[in-house]
């Protein structure tokens, strides 16, 4: 049996400085930061020399890209109201080796976004 665990902490910051401010174009400067811990755990049972059964669970974190922040429903400037996508995923599977260059595997994967 092999066990693994890990965590990654993401911290992403976007900052915009508007240098073209006038009466017809208000100041669109601003900033936003996103941060989140991303844990993962997994286990592999080495059922035989050529057969592994595994399970993994983890949290994913994806911030909006700068181009996604550029699209705002109303007005100009960046859309700082966008939130990151946070997902939780689980995978359970089996992998067998029949020869040095051949393997068969099957897995069930489920992901839930928040």
C-alpha positions as CSV (number, residue, x, y, z in Angstrom):
1,X,0.0,0.0,0.0
2,X,1.3,3.4,-0.9
3,X,-0.2,6.6,0.6
4,X,0.3,10.2,-0.5
5,X,-0.8,13.6,0.7
6,X,0.0,17.1,-0.3
7,X,-1.1,20.6,-0.3
8,X,-0.4,23.6,-2.5
9,X,-1.4,27.1,-1.6
10,X,-2.2,29.4,-4.5
11,X,-2.1,33.2,-4.3
12,X,-2.8,35.1,-7.5
13,X,-3.1,38.9,-7.8
14,X,-4.3,41.1,-10.6
15,X,-3.7,44.8,-10.7
16,X,-4.8,47.4,-13.3
17,X,-3.7,51.0,-13.5
18,X,-5.7,53.2,-15.8
19,X,-3.5,55.9,-17.5
20,X,-6.3,57.2,-19.8
21,X,-8.6,59.0,-17.4
22,X,-10.7,62.0,-18.6
23,X,-14.3,63.3,-18.3
24,X,-15.6,60.7,-20.7
25,X,-13.5,57.8,-19.4
26,X,-13.5,57.4,-15.6
27,X,-10.7,55.8,-13.7
28,X,-11.0,52.0,-14.2
29,X,-8.0,51.2,-11.9
30,X,-8.3,48.4,-9.4
31,X,-7.0,45.1,-8.1
32,X,-8.2,41.8,-6.9
33,X,-6.4,38.8,-5.3
34,X,-7.4,35.2,-5.1
35,X,-6.0,32.6,-2.7
36,X,-6.9,29.1,-1.7
37,X,-5.3,25.9,-0.2
38,X,-5.4,22.9,-2.5
39,X,-5.1,19.6,-0.6
40,X,-4.8,16.2,-2.3
41,X,-4.8,12.6,-0.8
42,X,-4.4,9.3,-2.5
43,X,-3.8,5.6,-2.0
44,X,-2.6,2.8,-4.1
45,X,-3.1,-0.8,-3.2
46,X,-0.5,-3.1,-4.9
47,X,-2.9,-6.1,-5.1
48,X,-0.4,-8.1,-7.1
49,X,2.9,-7.6,-9.0
50,X,0.8,-6.6,-12.1
51,X,-2.3,-5.1,-10.5
52,X,-2.9,-1.8,-8.7
53,X,-6.1,-0.4,-7.3
54,X,-6.1,3.3,-6.5
55,X,-8.2,6.1,-5.1
56,X,-7.5,9.9,-5.2
57,X,-9.3,13.0,-3.8
58,X,-8.3,16.6,-4.3
59,X,-9.3,20.2,-4.5
60,X,-8.7,22.3,-7.6
61,X,-8.5,26.1,-7.8
62,X,-8.7,28.1,-11.0
63,X,-8.6,31.9,-11.1
64,X,-10.1,33.9,-13.9
65,X,-7.6,34.8,-16.6
66,X,-6.7,38.4,-17.4
67,X,-8.7,38.1,-20.6
68,X,-11.8,36.8,-18.7
69,X,-11.5,39.8,-16.3
70,X,-11.5,42.1,-19.3
71,X,-15.2,41.2,-20.1
72,X,-17.5,43.2,-18.0
73,X,-21.3,43.1,-18.2
74,X,-21.7,46.9,-17.9
75,X,-19.2,49.8,-18.2
76,X,-15.5,49.6,-18.8
77,X,-12.5,48.3,-16.8
78,X,-11.9,44.9,-15.4
79,X,-14.6,42.7,-14.0
80,X,-13.2,42.4,-10.4
81,X,-16.5,40.7,-9.3
82,X,-15.4,37.4,-11.0
83,X,-14.7,34.6,-8.6
84,X,-12.3,31.7,-8.9
85,X,-13.6,28.2,-9.8
86,X,-13.1,25.7,-6.9
87,X,-13.6,22.0,-7.6
88,X,-13.5,18.8,-5.6
89,X,-12.6,15.6,-7.5
90,X,-12.5,11.9,-6.7
91,X,-11.1,9.1,-8.8
92,X,-11.1,5.4,-8.2
93,X,-9.5,3.0,-10.6
94,X,-7.7,-0.2,-11.4
95,X,-4.6,-0.7,-13.5
96,X,-3.2,-4.0,-14.7
97,X,-0.1,-4.8,-16.6
98,X,-0.2,-7.8,-19.0
99,X,3.2,-7.3,-20.6
100,X,6.1,-4.8,-20.4
101,X,4.5,-2.6,-23.0
102,X,0.8,-3.3,-22.4
103,X,-1.6,-2.2,-19.7
104,X,-5.3,-2.1,-19.1
105,X,-7.0,0.3,-16.8
106,X,-10.4,1.5,-15.8
107,X,-11.4,4.4,-13.7
108,X,-14.4,6.3,-12.4
109,X,-14.0,10.1,-12.0
110,X,-16.3,12.6,-10.4
111,X,-15.9,16.4,-10.1
112,X,-18.0,18.9,-8.4
113,X,-17.6,22.6,-9.0
114,X,-18.4,25.3,-6.5
